[in-house]
């Protein structure tokens, strides 16, 4: 389900990786209303988006244009594309609503499934 992408130059150094990012609902002050789970692994993306962007980096067209502009030093504002989640998955939360009812709800886009250059 999770992918690492490697350098287009043929070495096996990961360029984009997905790492653990545990969200503890007690530590962020949400344990008073979230019943379950007590936390979850949201995952996080890390890595660089080197020029030229290879197909394996799942770059958007916007990222490709930014990468070219950055490489040619045409704009300081363009910057390099960033390694970010490009597939996100839902989680289900059991919680108390404002009227103290117990609710089970699915929240979309809570868990990073893979990374890309954007």
C-alpha positions as CSV (number, residue, x, y, z in Angstrom):
1,X,0.0,0.0,0.0
2,X,2.9,2.4,0.7
3,X,5.5,3.3,-1.8
4,X,9.1,4.5,-1.8
5,X,10.3,6.1,-5.0
6,X,13.9,5.9,-6.0
7,X,16.3,8.2,-7.9
8,X,15.9,8.3,-11.7
9,X,19.7,8.0,-12.0
10,X,19.6,4.3,-11.2
11,X,20.9,4.3,-7.7
12,X,18.7,2.8,-5.0
13,X,18.6,5.8,-2.8
14,X,15.0,6.7,-1.9
15,X,14.0,10.1,-3.2
16,X,10.5,10.0,-1.7
17,X,9.6,8.1,1.4
18,X,6.6,7.7,3.7
19,X,7.3,7.8,7.4
20,X,5.4,7.2,10.6
21,X,3.5,10.2,12.1
22,X,1.4,9.0,15.0
23,X,-1.4,11.4,16.1
24,X,-2.2,10.9,19.8
25,X,-5.6,12.5,20.4
26,X,-4.8,13.0,24.1
27,X,-1.7,15.0,23.3
28,X,-3.6,17.3,20.9
29,X,-6.4,17.8,23.4
30,X,-9.1,15.8,21.6
31,X,-9.5,12.9,24.1
32,X,-12.5,14.6,25.7
33,X,-14.7,14.0,22.7
34,X,-13.0,11.2,20.7
35,X,-13.9,7.8,22.1
36,X,-12.0,5.6,19.7
37,X,-9.3,5.2,18.4
38,X,-7.0,6.9,21.0
39,X,-4.8,7.8,18.0
40,X,-3.7,6.7,14.6
41,X,-0.8,6.7,12.2
42,X,-1.3,9.6,9.7
43,X,2.1,8.9,8.0
44,X,4.1,11.7,6.5
45,X,6.0,12.3,3.3
46,X,9.7,13.2,3.2
47,X,12.2,13.5,0.4
48,X,13.3,15.7,-2.4
49,X,12.0,16.3,-5.9
50,X,15.1,16.6,-8.0
51,X,15.3,18.1,-11.5
52,X,14.4,16.5,-13.9
53,X,11.3,15.0,-12.3
54,X,11.0,11.4,-13.4
55,X,7.7,9.6,-14.0
56,X,8.1,7.6,-10.9
57,X,7.9,10.7,-8.7
58,X,4.2,11.1,-9.7
59,X,4.7,14.8,-10.3
60,X,1.9,17.1,-11.2
61,X,2.2,19.3,-14.3
62,X,2.4,22.3,-11.9
63,X,5.4,20.7,-10.2
64,X,7.1,20.0,-13.5
65,X,6.8,23.6,-14.6
66,X,8.0,24.8,-11.1
67,X,11.0,22.4,-11.4
68,X,12.0,23.7,-14.8
69,X,11.6,27.3,-13.7
70,X,13.7,26.6,-10.6
71,X,16.4,24.7,-12.5
72,X,16.7,27.6,-15.1
73,X,16.7,30.1,-12.2
74,X,13.8,32.0,-13.9
75,X,12.0,32.8,-10.7
76,X,12.9,32.8,-7.0
77,X,9.3,32.5,-6.1
78,X,8.8,29.2,-8.0
79,X,10.9,27.1,-5.6
80,X,11.4,23.4,-5.9
81,X,8.4,21.1,-5.9
82,X,7.7,19.5,-2.5
83,X,7.2,15.8,-1.5
84,X,3.7,15.6,-0.2
85,X,0.9,13.0,0.2
86,X,-0.8,12.3,-3.2
87,X,-3.1,9.5,-2.1
88,X,-5.0,9.9,1.2
89,X,-7.2,7.3,3.0
90,X,-10.0,7.7,5.5
91,X,-10.3,6.7,9.1
92,X,-13.4,6.0,11.2
93,X,-13.8,7.9,14.5
94,X,-16.2,7.1,17.3
95,X,-16.9,10.3,19.2
96,X,-19.4,12.4,21.2
97,X,-21.2,15.1,19.3
98,X,-22.2,18.5,20.8
99,X,-25.4,16.9,22.3
100,X,-23.4,14.0,23.8
101,X,-24.6,11.5,21.3
102,X,-22.2,8.7,20.3
103,X,-21.4,9.0,16.6
104,X,-19.4,6.8,14.3
105,X,-18.2,8.8,11.3
106,X,-15.7,8.2,8.5
107,X,-13.3,11.1,7.9
108,X,-11.7,11.3,4.5
109,X,-8.1,12.3,3.7
110,X,-6.7,11.5,7.1
111,X,-3.9,8.9,6.3
112,X,-1.2,9.4,3.7
113,X,-1.0,6.4,1.4
114,X,1.7,7.5,-1.0
115,X,3.9,10.5,-1.8
116,X,4.5,12.5,-4.9
117,X,6.1,15.8,-6.1
118,X,3.7,18.7,-6.1
